[in-house]
Amino acid sequence: MTSFEGTGPASSTVTPVWTIETLSLQPGREKFDCGQAEMNEWLSRYARRSDKNGQTLTRLALHPDDGRIVYYAMKSSELRGDDLQSAFA
């Protein structure tokens, strides 16, 4: 678990704003609703499997004060030279 902290003058008290968690630590992703059905469905139905299979790295950012949930997913890809040659032939 990682916390991002707000910034301010050195003399002020800084409190955590967002907490980053893996999917395995956070049940309740089915409650996520960003207003885009495809994104909601991907997170609730496919994200965990995609992470487990090594296809993506997905994290949830949780706001402790108001319950907001944000997710992001990263995927690496590989292109081989012979694949490119056949694609553009």
N, C-alpha and C positions, 0 to 999 in steps of 0.2 A: 504494500500500500504506500502510495506517495502522496504528499500534500503539496499543493502550490499555495504559497502565501502571498497576501497582498503586500503592496509596497507603501512606504510612508516614511516620515522623518525617523531618524535613528532613535529618538527618544520615545516614540510612540510604541504601543503594544501592537504586534502584528498577529492576527488570528488566521488560521487556515481557511481558505475559501473553497477550493476544490480538492476532492480526494480521488485518486486514480486507482481503479481496481480491475482485476481480470474478470472475465465472465464467470469463471468457476467460483469466485468468491461472492458473486452478486446474483442471488435469485431475484425474481421480480422484474426481469427485463421485459416480460410480457406486458407490463404496465406502461412501457415507453410508448409515447405517441408524439411524433413530430409533425403530424398532419399529412405525411406522405406515406400512403399504404405500402408501397414497395420497400421503403426503408424500415418501416415498423415490422413488416413480415420477415425481412432478412435478419434483423436482430433477434426476433423471438423464435424463429424456426431454424435458421441456418448458421448463425454466427458461431455458436459453440462447436458444431461439427467442423466448420471451416477452420477454426483455430486448432482443434484436435488433430485434423489431418495435415496441418502445417501450410494450409493454403493462405491464411491471413493471420494477422496479429491484431486482435480486437481488444480495446480497452474501454471502460466506462469512466466517465468523469462525473462525480457526484457532488452536488452542492449541499453542505450539511445544514444550511439555514432554511432553504426553501424547497428542498427535495428535487431540484432540477436534475435531470440525467442527460448527459451528452455522450454519444459514443463515436469512436473513430476506429477505422479498420485500415490496416496497411497490407499491401501485397507486393511481393517482389516478383519480378518476371525475368525470364532469360530468353534472349533471341540468339539463335545460332546462325552463322553465316550461310550454311547450306539451306536452312529454312527460308532465309531472305531471298536467296537466289531463285528458289522454286516459286516463291510468292510473286516475284516480279518478272518471271519468264514469260 
